[in-house]
Every structure is written in C-alpha cells, then in structure tokens.
Amino acid sequence: MLTPLTQLENENRIRIGNGCRSGPGLRLSISNGMEMEENVEIGPYVTLFDAVPSGEISGIPVSGNLVPASQGLLRIGERVRIGARATVAGSIHIGKWAVIQSGSVVVSDVPEACRVAGNPAVITAVYDPALCSWEDVSTPQEAEAALARRKNQPLLSICIPTYNREGHLRACLDSIFSQIGATDLVEVVVSDNCSPDGTHDVAASFMRQNLNIRYVRNSENIGLDRNIIQAGEMARGTFLQLHGDDDYFLPGTLRVLLSTLHSHPDCSLIHTHSHRKDSVGEGMKAYLKSASFNAVHMTQTTLRRADWMAMENRSTWKYTYLTQFHWQYEMLFINPKFCILGRNLYSYNGKAPEGYNMGMVGFRNVDRALSRYEGVGLLDRADIDEMMTNYLFEAVMPLLRYSVLNNLGSDVSDFEAYYTVYFNHQPYYEEVLHQLRDILAHGK
C-alpha cells in the first residue's frame, strides 16, 4: 500500500490519497508534482512520469506525439485502475474510475469512467449509466458520441427541493461536490420554492464553478409536495434521489452509493439503513420489514427512474407531506425488487417539523399510505401495526418531546386525538397516552 504523503509547498509535491495500492516494481519519475486521489489500484511494474522528454519514454517507442514537459501536475483520479506494465507520462489528468489496460502507454488525458488501451492509449470503452455497464467503442468518433450521450443521462440525479435555507443548502451542496467534483456521472438538481433569502446566490456560486448542477426558481411557493415532484421531474439520471436541503453526505459515502447503484441496476428502490445488513429483497411485505419507518425519510431512498416514470399519476399524494413514501410502495407494485444498503451515508441538521401537523402526517397519513395495500393482500395489518408501533416509540415520541420541550413551534394540535384513532387497540395505549399528555402540557 502507498503511504499518504504531503510535502512542503516549496518542494516538489507528491500527494497520495488513502487506500491506494501498488504491485511490485512501481517506478515514479516526478519533477513537477503528482496528485493521486483515494483508492487507486496500480498493477506490477507500472511507470508514472509527470513530464515527458521528446522521442521515447525510457526506451519505449511511442507511435504518437508525446506530451511535452511542462510545469503541470500528473493527476490521477479516485478509484483509477492501472494494469501491469502500463506507462502514464505527462502533465495529464486521468479521470475518476478510469481503467488503463495492461501494457498501455498513456500520454494524453483520460476522461472519467473510460477504459483505454494501446500505444498511445485510446479510449476502447465508455461507462454507460443508462445500462450500468461498459459500452465498447472502436473509433474516436464513437467515443465522443458515447461521452456526449452520457452527459444527458448520468447514473444519479440528486434532486434537492429547497425553501429559505441558504445556509443548509450550501452545506448540503458542499457535502456533494467535495466528493464528486465536476463529474458527468452525477447531476444535482435544485428546485427553489421562491425562497426570499439568498438561495439563488448559493446555487449561482456552484454553477459558476462549472459543476454539474441545474437550478430553477419557482415564481411562487407551490408547496412542499409539488416542489418535490418538480425536482424529481427535472432528473435525467438512471436513478434519482430526492434529497433534503438540510441533509449532508458523510465524507466518502457518495462513492459507496454509486457503486451500489451500479451493482443493482434492476432494483426499483435502494434504501439506506444503518441498522440493517446489505441485502436484496422483493415485495412490499419484505420492504416494510426491512425499511420500516425509515422509509418516511426522503433522503434515505434512491429511486430507479424508469419505475418512477411508470407510475400513472405521480401527483396523487401531493397534499400528504409524504409523496416520497407513497411513491416507494407504488414503485414496488411496478417492480418489486429492492436493495438495502446497510450503512449510514448522511448527517442531518435535525430541524423540527415545520409546515404540517405532526399527528395528521405522522399517524394518519403514514397509516393511509400503507393500508391502501392491505385491502389487496399485499400488506398485512399485523405488519403495519408493528411498523407503526416502532415509528411511535423510536421516532415520533422523541421528536415530539424535543419539539415541545424546546418550544420550536411544531404543529401538535389534536395530537392526542390522532394517537387515539390509530393506537387505541394497543395494550400500551393508556400508558403512552399519559406520557403524551405530560409532554404536551409543557407546551401550553
């Protein structure tokens, strides 16, 4: 394994990211500088130069024009794979997820997620996000056409409906672009619900960096659910993720999500759950058991866009504050296969509920979203009750207590009445009712 290294600024710099590995016989000839990102895999007897003299490379004749020596850096992106006895020479950039075949001589830039081979190396395959597989190309024209198509259909669209949270949005976008840079495999879509703050300026600052981000500002506030729908409809990716503007990717986690999407292209839903193991399942009952109330949280689930588009009317639940929850079960009706990614990818700002009634949404609307499938035999009442109980104790009660005791202004009107309707048959009903009354009394 190569050791991460940062030298003084006035010296020639060699920076090697964490997780990089090399076979025996690696030769480095660095006069200007080299930057190697994380998790690069290098085969045996590979040679890396940052500046190239004319004529030949250490005795290797090159059948094309060499890149002249310059003051630039040799840059090798994250998760690049370099095969045995390959040579990389020049102040060039090898894009993320690129693959350099054994014996190749690379003397020009390699776009991300491309496979190259030969002397000098040329593109032989381009990763196709629409198929989650490699597309072979035989000419430069075919390679350019494949790269152009990829710009219009990335692997993942991260869709962020936002309103009046410029600070959170900036942190959210930072958490994304700090990991992916200016890639065309991931696009970010921001749907601004006519925010009166500096949301537009935040989005503009990222667009000026030539990052893969699109922004639209509504002429008026169209409501949370309609803004969620609009953000999804702007997506072009093979998968789309509806992402909270106050949710942030933890460092290094976006590549885990992208790898999972690549490995499970036929799943309608990819759900992240830190208390579960990685698994693949089928059907609503299995999903309810696996995702439980965690599926209510919008950011946790990535949707296969083809199945999302197959829903006849995506606006049916636009006044429930749970559009994304309804979508998941409707998509399982279309394509029952799902994947559980058993780790936490996100940190959360932890803002209190705002703009909706906690009892109505948390109890009535959640139950209605699931019970519509009970009548057609796809879900059992016992499974729904189990999920609702877990939701009550593990999510709703702690959130209610936090909101009320800190005077955060959440709408808790008629909370006891909603609780009674949906939990009066449970053996714990009376005990919890007294606890709820004690909590609610602090807010009066």
PARO-44844 format. One line per 5 residues: number of its first residue (from 1); for each residue x, y, z of C-alpha. Coordinates in pm, whole numbers, plus 50000, padded with zeros to 5 digits. Layout:
% residues N
NUM) X/Y/Z  ...
END
This chain:
% residues 444
1) 50000/50000/50000  50122/50350/49917  50156/50581/50214  49962/50912/50208  50216/51190/50176
6) 50208/51571/50174  50540/51752/50124  50623/52115/50192  50488/52365/49940  50834/52478/49830
11) 50933/52122/49739  50817/51904/49456  50486/51771/49579  50371/51410/49573  50027/51358/49725
16) 49886/51009/49756  49537/50953/49892  49423/50689/50138  49364/50334/50021  49598/50342/49720
21) 49772/50013/49638  50057/49916/49409  50214/49596/49288  50594/49546/49288  50823/49742/49060
26) 50640/50077/49064  50860/50350/48919  50794/50719/48985  50974/50995/48797  50825/51317/48931
31) 50991/51655/48876  50692/51891/48899  50432/51708/49106  50178/51427/49123  49838/51412/49289
36) 49682/51071/49333  49332/51055/49482  49197/50778/49705  49170/50405/49628  49384/50394/49314
41) 49490/50039/49219  49825/50004/49038  49949/49678/48887  50309/49550/48891  50591/49725/48702
46) 50400/50043/48625  50584/50365/48540  50449/50712/48619  50607/51032/48479  50483/51387/48523
51) 50698/51536/48240  50792/51369/47912  51103/51428/47703  51076/51405/47326  51146/51086/47134
56) 51067/50799/47365  50973/50711/47722  51258/50528/47892  51330/50320/47587  50964/50264/47497
61) 50898/50395/47145  50570/50582/47123  50374/50574/46796  50215/50914/46852  50304/51268/46959
66) 50436/51290/47311  50305/51544/47555  50589/51795/47610  50738/51856/47950  50562/52131/48142
71) 50517/52270/48490  50183/52099/48541  50097/51806/48763  50024/51445/48683  49677/51394/48833
76) 49523/51052/48886  49160/51045/49000  48982/50838/49260  48944/50462/49203  49151/50457/48884
81) 49279/50111/48784  49620/50088/48613  49716/49749/48466  50052/49574/48476  50347/49727/48286
86) 50149/50032/48185  50314/50372/48148  50148/50705/48228  50350/51006/48114  50299/51379/48112
91) 50121/51659/48292  49789/51492/48223  49470/51406/48407  49340/51052/48446  48973/51092/48538
96) 48796/50913/48822  48701/50547/48770  48916/50520/48455  49075/50186/48365  49415/50165/48194
101) 49472/49826/48036  49796/49634/48089  50088/49741/47870  49929/50068/47763  50120/50394/47719
106) 49907/50692/47823  50030/51033/47706  49705/51234/47700  49410/51300/47930  49170/51014/48001
111) 48804/51111/48069  48645/50971/48382  48490/50625/48368  48661/50534/48042  48874/50231/47953
116) 49189/50292/47746  49443/50065/47579  49729/50072/47327  50037/50276/47245  49949/50555/47258
121) 49642/50462/47457  49300/50541/47310  48951/50501/47453  48817/50150/47398  48508/50161/47623
126) 48291/50423/47794  48081/50357/48101  47711/50387/48010  47497/50495/48309  47176/50406/48127
131) 47280/50039/48119  47512/50044/48422  47773/49873/48204  48063/49943/47968  47999/50035/47604
136) 48276/49929/47364  48392/50190/47112  48626/50142/46818  48687/50498/46692  48741/50843/46847
141) 48409/50949/46695  48223/50666/46870  48393/50758/47197  48293/51124/47165  47934/51026/47086
146) 47918/50796/47390  48057/51069/47617  47806/51319/47479  47516/51081/47547  47638/51027/47899
151) 47612/51399/47977  47238/51380/47913  47180/51069/48126  47401/51046/48434  47397/50750/48667
156) 47243/50952/48952  47036/51269/48982  47041/51421/49331  46723/51628/49342  46702/51892/49617
161) 46372/52070/49678  46453/52373/49892  46294/52673/50057  46454/52954/50257  46752/52756/50390
166) 47052/52908/50215  47299/52805/50486  47183/52444/50494  47173/52427/50114  47532/52548/50089
171) 47648/52282/50336  47444/52020/50150  47599/52109/49814  47947/52123/49967  47900/51769/50100
176) 47817/51650/49747  48064/51834/49525  48356/51789/49765  48325/51419/49681  48239/51416/49310
181) 48385/51737/49166  48285/51818/48808  48166/51473/48708  47905/51393/48443  47804/51069/48618
186) 47617/51262/48888  47397/51566/48838  47249/51788/49108  46908/51948/49058  46789/52228/49287
191) 46422/52330/49282  46386/52656/49475  46033/52721/49603  46057/53101/49562  46289/53149/49861
196) 46311/53507/49992  46668/53453/50120  46997/53408/49934  46923/53059/49796  46964/53183/49437
201) 47310/53321/49517  47416/52992/49676  47313/52796/49367  47477/53051/49136  47807/53022/49324
206) 47819/52648/49249  47711/52692/48887  47999/52935/48829  48238/52651/48914  48128/52456/48604
211) 47985/52180/48821  47705/51954/48701  47422/52143/48867  47091/52276/48738  46876/52528/48924
216) 46520/52651/48883  46340/52912/49093  45962/52895/49111  45775/53221/49055  45569/53142/49366
221) 45571/52894/49653  45395/52585/49518  45407/52384/49842  45642/52112/49965  45499/51811/49783
226) 45461/51986/49448  45818/52111/49476  45936/51756/49547  45751/51636/49237  45902/51914/49028
231) 46254/51834/49147  46205/51469/49051  46070/51558/48709  46384/51759/48634  46601/51449/48679
236) 46773/51282/48384  46964/51010/48565  46918/50634/48561  46847/50674/48934  46711/50973/49122
241) 46745/51061/49486  46517/51315/49650  46749/51484/49895  46667/51709/50190  46830/52051/50174
246) 46945/52008/50535  47085/51656/50488  47455/51610/50417  47658/51324/50270  47921/51197/50510
251) 48277/51203/50368  48349/50920/50125  47993/50788/50114  47879/50902/49770  48111/50653/49601
256) 47951/50378/49810  47607/50477/49685  47727/50497/49323  47887/50154/49349  47563/50011/49488
261) 47359/50162/49204  47599/50013/48950  47571/49670/49114  47188/49672/49139  47056/49832/48819
266) 46734/49627/48826  46616/49735/49175  46332/49984/49190  46450/50114/49531  46790/50135/49701
271) 46728/50212/50066  46998/50301/50319  46952/50180/50675  47236/50181/50927  47071/49911/51143
276) 47034/49657/50862  47271/49434/50665  47323/49464/50292  47054/49261/50119  46828/49230/49816
281) 46459/49156/49858  46127/49150/49677  45779/49275/49755  45605/49520/49985  45596/49296/50292
286) 45971/49237/50277  46036/49607/50221  45814/49708/50512  46008/49472/50738  46346/49594/50611
291) 46294/49968/50573  46025/50009/50841  45951/50374/50929  46296/50473/50800  46138/50490/50454
296) 45946/50802/50560  46271/50999/50546  46306/51122/50190  46684/51123/50162  46722/50758/50265
301) 46586/50608/49942  46712/50626/49584  46458/50552/49311  46505/50381/48976  46380/50649/48742
306) 46227/50412/48484  45997/50269/48753  45926/50615/48892  45826/50734/48545  45599/50430/48504
311) 45365/50550/48780  45047/50675/48615  45000/50982/48835  45290/51095/49049  45086/51387/49181
316) 44814/51183/49353  44957/51235/49703  45073/51597/49668  44895/51720/49981  45005/51443/50221
321) 45361/51564/50302  45454/51203/50228  45468/51196/49849  45804/51016/49854  45669/50747/50093
326) 45370/50675/49868  45599/50657/49566  45814/50383/49718  45525/50142/49765  45370/50227/49430
331) 45704/50156/49264  45724/49819/49439  45388/49740/49281  45552/49806/48941  45889/49645/49016
336) 45903/49452/49347  46282/49420/49366  46468/49640/49617  46811/49668/49776  46907/49755/50133
341) 47241/49930/50178  47329/49864/50541  47519/50173/50644  47464/50538/50722  47556/50777/50441
346) 47423/51102/50585  47427/51351/50868  47118/51553/50946  47063/51905/51065  46780/51783/51289
351) 46536/52064/51225  46197/52034/51393  45888/51956/51181  45751/52270/51020  45457/52347/50796
356) 45247/52043/50881  45056/51880/51164  45264/51610/51335  44971/51387/51431  44798/51410/51095
361) 45109/51336/50891  45291/51109/51133  44992/50888/51218  44701/50932/50978  44892/50984/50653
366) 45152/50716/50720  44882/50461/50806  44679/50551/50498  44981/50514/50272  45021/50153/50385
371) 44662/50044/50446  44568/50102/50080  44774/49789/50004  44625/49592/50292  44294/49563/50110
376) 44452/49397/49807  44654/49147/50007  45000/49299/49954  45045/49404/50319  44911/49259/50644
381) 44757/49468/50923  44983/49299/51177  45292/49414/50985  45155/49767/50953  45077/49781/51326
386) 45426/49661/51410  45581/49931/51195  45350/50199/51340  45445/50094/51693  45816/50116/51614
391) 45756/50452/51449  45572/50581/51758  45837/50484/52011  46157/50530/51811  46077/50840/51604
396) 45754/51027/51680  45773/51035/52061  46137/51155/52076  46067/51417/51809  45752/51535/51985
401) 45936/51565/52316  46223/51756/52156  45992/51993/51969  45763/52071/52263  46023/52099/52538
406) 46235/52333/52323  45936/52545/52216  46014/52500/51846  45661/52581/51733  45577/52249/51565
411) 45206/52196/51498  45089/51941/51758  44720/52035/51759  44485/51734/51802  44788/51510/51854
416) 44613/51312/52129  44308/51260/51907  44518/51125/51620  44705/50898/51860  44377/50759/51993
421) 44237/50676/51649  44541/50473/51544  44664/50321/51871  44358/50273/52098  44363/49896/52033
426) 44722/49857/52154  44798/49723/52506  45027/50020/52575  44762/50277/52475  44676/50411/52824
431) 45035/50424/52948  45158/50614/52642  44855/50845/52650  44959/50969/52995  45314/51025/52869
436) 45184/51222/52571  44968/51440/52794  45267/51518/53014  45477/51618/52713  45202/51828/52552
441) 45131/52004/52882  45479/52159/52872  45388/52337/52551  45087/52517/52697
END
